[in-house]
Amino acid sequence: MSEDKKYLMTEEGLKQLQEEYDHLIHVDREEVKRELAEARAMGDLSENADYDAAREKQGQIEGRITTLEDMLQPGHYEIITKGENTGVVKVGFTVVVESLDNHEVNTYTIVGSTEADPLNGRISNETPLAKAIMGKAVNEEAEVNCRTPYTVRILAIH
């Protein structure tokens, strides 16, 4: 992790990551150990698809554990608190925006990248849209810099 970049997350998001980490350590890791032992017991490992699959699964689990250990280390994350609505867009707030190109209105909650879920209206603070509207107030316009730039107007901030 970069020294100056912290993972932004809500209390709920932190709890979910801690639960995922515990599950990976105590359930998934133990399960893959059993799978590896069973595959080894079958004999020749050079042509053992079960062994190869278990090793691949083990690599994925250990990779995710390493990622979570970094994210959950004290000082590597910052808890988002919504705080008082000061009238400008900040992480943790829900924003209603209108695309000036097609007049489509959408509502987004700006969250840290670990909790982003665009299909459910939760966008990362690192997306072009979020970057464009951060610090803007209701009725202000922002140019969204992406492959096909577009302009939005902020209709509401909650």
C-alpha positions as CSV (number, residue, x, y, z in Angstrom):
1,M,0.0,0.0,0.0
2,S,1.1,3.5,-0.7
3,E,2.1,5.4,2.4
4,D,-0.4,8.2,1.8
5,K,-3.3,6.2,0.5
6,K,-5.7,4.7,3.0
7,Y,-8.6,2.3,2.4
8,L,-11.8,4.2,3.0
9,M,-14.6,2.2,4.6
10,T,-17.6,2.4,6.8
11,E,-17.8,0.7,10.2
12,E,-20.1,-1.9,8.5
13,G,-17.6,-2.4,5.7
14,L,-14.7,-2.9,8.2
15,K,-16.8,-5.5,10.0
16,Q,-17.5,-7.3,6.7
17,L,-13.9,-7.4,5.8
18,Q,-12.9,-8.7,9.3
19,E,-15.6,-11.4,9.0
20,E,-14.3,-12.4,5.5
21,Y,-10.8,-12.6,6.9
22,D,-11.8,-14.8,9.8
23,H,-13.8,-17.1,7.5
24,L,-10.9,-17.4,5.1
25,I,-8.5,-18.3,8.0
26,H,-10.7,-20.6,9.9
27,V,-12.9,-22.2,7.3
28,D,-11.6,-21.9,3.8
29,R,-8.0,-22.4,4.6
30,E,-8.7,-25.5,6.6
31,E,-11.0,-26.8,3.9
32,V,-8.4,-26.5,1.2
33,K,-5.8,-28.2,3.5
34,R,-8.2,-31.2,3.7
35,E,-8.7,-31.2,-0.1
36,L,-4.9,-31.2,-0.6
37,A,-4.5,-34.1,1.8
38,E,-7.2,-36.1,0.0
39,A,-5.7,-35.4,-3.4
40,R,-2.2,-36.4,-2.2
41,A,-3.6,-39.6,-0.9
42,M,-4.7,-40.5,-4.4
43,G,-1.1,-41.0,-5.4
44,D,0.6,-39.5,-8.5
45,L,0.3,-35.7,-8.3
46,S,1.6,-35.1,-11.8
47,E,-1.8,-35.9,-13.4
48,N,-4.1,-35.3,-10.5
49,A,-6.7,-32.7,-11.4
50,D,-8.1,-32.6,-7.9
51,Y,-4.6,-31.7,-6.5
52,D,-4.1,-29.0,-9.2
53,A,-7.6,-27.5,-8.4
54,A,-6.9,-27.5,-4.7
55,R,-3.5,-25.8,-5.2
56,E,-5.1,-23.1,-7.4
57,K,-7.9,-22.6,-4.8
58,Q,-5.2,-22.4,-2.0
59,G,-3.4,-19.7,-4.0
60,Q,-6.5,-17.6,-4.4
61,I,-7.3,-17.9,-0.7
62,E,-3.8,-17.0,0.4
63,G,-3.8,-14.1,-2.0
64,R,-7.0,-12.7,-0.6
65,I,-5.8,-13.3,3.0
66,T,-2.6,-11.3,2.2
67,T,-4.7,-8.5,0.7
68,L,-7.1,-8.3,3.7
69,E,-4.2,-8.4,6.2
70,D,-2.8,-5.3,4.5
71,M,-6.2,-3.5,4.4
72,L,-7.0,-4.3,8.0
73,Q,-3.7,-3.3,9.4
74,P,-4.0,-0.3,11.8
75,G,-3.2,2.9,9.9
76,H,-4.0,1.4,6.5
77,Y,-7.7,2.2,6.7
78,E,-9.9,5.2,7.6
79,I,-13.4,4.9,8.8
80,I,-15.9,7.0,6.8
81,T,-18.3,8.9,8.9
82,K,-21.0,10.8,7.1
83,G,-20.9,13.7,9.4
84,E,-22.9,16.9,9.0
85,N,-24.1,17.8,5.5
86,T,-22.1,20.9,4.7
87,G,-23.7,21.2,1.4
88,V,-20.9,19.8,-0.7
89,V,-20.3,16.2,-1.9
90,K,-18.0,14.1,0.3
91,V,-17.3,10.4,0.8
92,G,-20.2,8.8,2.6
93,F,-22.9,11.1,1.2
94,T,-25.7,10.1,-1.3
95,V,-25.9,12.4,-4.3
96,V,-28.5,12.8,-7.0
97,V,-27.0,13.8,-10.3
98,E,-28.5,14.5,-13.7
99,S,-26.5,13.9,-16.9
100,L,-26.8,17.0,-19.0
101,D,-26.3,14.9,-22.2
102,N,-29.4,12.7,-21.9
103,H,-31.1,14.2,-18.8
104,E,-30.9,10.8,-17.0
105,V,-31.1,11.2,-13.2
106,N,-29.2,8.8,-11.0
107,T,-28.6,8.5,-7.3
108,Y,-25.2,7.3,-6.0
109,T,-23.7,6.9,-2.6
110,I,-20.0,7.6,-2.6
111,V,-18.0,5.0,-0.7
112,G,-14.4,3.7,-0.5
113,S,-13.3,1.3,-3.2
114,T,-13.6,-1.7,-0.8
115,E,-17.4,-1.2,-0.6
116,A,-18.2,-0.1,-4.2
117,D,-21.2,-1.8,-5.7
118,P,-22.1,0.1,-8.8
119,L,-25.1,-2.1,-9.6
120,N,-26.6,-1.0,-6.3
121,G,-25.7,2.7,-6.6
122,R,-22.5,2.6,-4.4
123,I,-19.6,4.1,-6.4
124,S,-16.0,4.3,-5.3
125,N,-14.6,7.7,-4.5
126,E,-11.9,6.8,-7.1
127,T,-14.3,6.7,-10.1
128,P,-14.2,9.6,-12.6
129,L,-17.8,10.6,-11.6
130,A,-17.0,10.7,-7.9
131,K,-13.8,12.6,-8.5
132,A,-15.6,15.2,-10.7
133,I,-18.4,15.9,-8.1
134,M,-16.4,15.9,-4.9
135,G,-16.5,19.3,-3.2
136,K,-19.3,20.5,-5.5
137,A,-22.6,21.8,-4.2
138,V,-26.3,21.5,-5.3
139,N,-26.9,23.0,-8.8
140,E,-23.2,23.0,-9.6
141,E,-22.0,21.2,-12.8
142,A,-19.0,19.0,-13.2
143,E,-17.2,17.6,-16.2
144,V,-16.6,13.8,-15.8
145,N,-13.3,13.0,-17.4
146,C,-13.5,9.5,-18.9
147,R,-13.3,7.9,-22.4
148,T,-16.4,9.9,-23.5
149,P,-16.5,12.9,-21.2
150,Y,-19.9,14.1,-20.0
151,T,-21.3,16.8,-17.8
152,V,-23.5,16.3,-14.7
153,R,-25.5,18.7,-12.5
154,I,-25.9,17.9,-8.8
155,L,-29.5,17.9,-7.9
156,A,-29.4,16.9,-4.2
157,I,-26.9,15.8,-1.5
158,H,-28.0,13.6,1.4
